[in-house]
Amino acid sequence: MSGKLLKSGLIVSAMTLISRVLGLIRDVVVANFVGAGATADVFFFANRIPNFLRRLFAEGAFSQAFVPVLSEVKAQHGDDAVRELIAKVAGTLGVIVTLVTLFGVIASPLLTMLFMTGWFIEWLNDGPDAQKFELASLMLKITFPYLWFISLVALSGAVLNTYNRFAVAAFTPVFLNIAIIGAAWYLAPQLNEPAMALAWGVFIGGLVQLLFQLPFLAKAGLLVLPKWGWRDPNVTKIRTLMLPALFGVSVSQINLLFDTVIASFLLTGAVSWLYYSDRLIEFPLGLFGIAIATVILPNLSRHHASASGAKFRHTLDWAIRFVAMFGLPAMAALMVLAQPIIMLLFMRGEFSQQDVMMVSYSLIAYATGLLSFMLIKVLAPGFYARQDIKTPVRIGIIAMVANMGLNLLLAPWLSYVGLALATALSASLNAYLLYRGLVLAGVFSFSKSSWVFLLKIALASSVMAAGLYWLSPPFAAWLLLDFWAQASRLGLLCVLGIVSYFVMLWLLGVRLSHFRVQTIAESN
């Protein structure tokens, strides 16, 4: 089983890598285009809402609720019952998100007032940043329909994942990045407010994502006409699971949104600095954490449905080891190389040297919670595959309250960096409580060998980080290098870091082939 998981995980990671690389290119284009000033703050807010919804639906609550029920129907009743369920879910979900989308478009000023209260107060008082509120309200009217597209994309992607066709859903986000890049290059010069082109890029990207997946559903014989099914037993089960999951599985994203609200009261640029640092955290998180979570959820659901407790435990164990093996060194490298990475990617056009420094501070703060963000992604499916909603919701409430308290404690002291640090700390609390919940439920617990494995990973990551810190020149020296010299120096450091990390693992007795073979043996 783990051999298939590894293959599926690598496929999803490869497709996600393409998407994330294009996402970085997109952010480079946006940084050059709008920098980190007032216009950038407005776009990142208008983009944060649909991105929040994307994570909530495509990578969160909907998939976590829908996939276990779909897997159960597929295993017990066959493909005809699956098609009937897809039709009823599509019809019911379609009506609901249509109404929500219409509300969001009409009430965009109200939503902007709610989430960016600082800008609304500026507008009321006719302050120097009053135009932020008006522009944000208009942009949100364009970006909010992304919810409608991404909800149906999430539905079709979840169906394809259940049938082990992971590559299509993993590749789909590429089109959003292409649309935003294309809009910045070709549409922006034709508009009075060029930043509006980025909002239209989000809208077009959502439409193209949906159109891309439909032929694959048709080829699989799973493209059906939607029908209303609110009272269908399986639809009822999905919405019963989904409503609390909207909160429980997406605490980290809600925390980021809460950070944005507070940031609206801080200095201009705070929203943008948090956005750029969050985007860099999203690269390894998507490549490893979200990719592996996507792969294990259908497998965990099948193991639970077949009452195979041992395979359930081994699948979770494999997932945690996998994300730790890549998450810890990624966390260490981002913290040590934050400034040269940001400088190389973004410092051009409207993005200044000062912006590099400011983004690096919040990136380091976010990076302290990278492994925790990944662990949340792989631990939460352990509950949702068993259709246990109450436990992660309760944990989510605790983490949410902790984040709010830490925000109030740290923001006055560390400004926007305190917001990033509070999010990282609350994510660590969330991950710990999820693990503790699985242990108390008696469905999973780390073995002694797994703890030893994690200690070896931590030691190898520390050695790698120390080497990178010693070899990396100071910030002033980086500034003297041109783009290609920066790229070659940073590339060399990355290669040396990767080599030193895996050499240290080898010296500690960790073998990648042994890791894979051992897990397969355990799973069988």
Secondary structure, DSSP 8 states (H G I E B T S, - for coil): -HHHHHHHHHHHHHHHHHHHHHHHHHHHHHHHHHTTSHHHHHHHHHHHHHHHHHHHHTTTHHHHHHHHHHHHHHHHH-HHHHHHHHHHHHHHHHHHHHHHHHHHHHTHHHHHHHH-HHHHHHHHTT-TTHHHHHHHHHHHHHHTTHHHHHHHHHHHHHHHHHTT-HHHHHHTTHHHHHHHHHIIIIIGGGSSSTTHHHHHHHHHHHHHHHHHHHHHHHHTT--------TT-HHHHHHHHHHHHHHHHTTHHHHHHHHHHHHHTTS-TTHHHHHHHHHHHHHHHIIIIIIHHHHHHHHHHHHHHHTT-HHHHHHHHHHHHHHHHHHHHHHHHHHHHSHHHHHHHHH-STT--HHHHHHHHHHHHHHHTTHHHHHHHHHHHHHHHTTT--HHHHHHHHHHHHHHHHHHHHHHHHHTHHHHHHHHHHHHHHHHHHHHHHHHHHTS----HHHHHHHHHHHHHHHHHHHHHHHHS--HHHHHTS-HHHHHHHHHHHHHHHHHHHHHHHHHTT--HHHHHHHHHHHH-
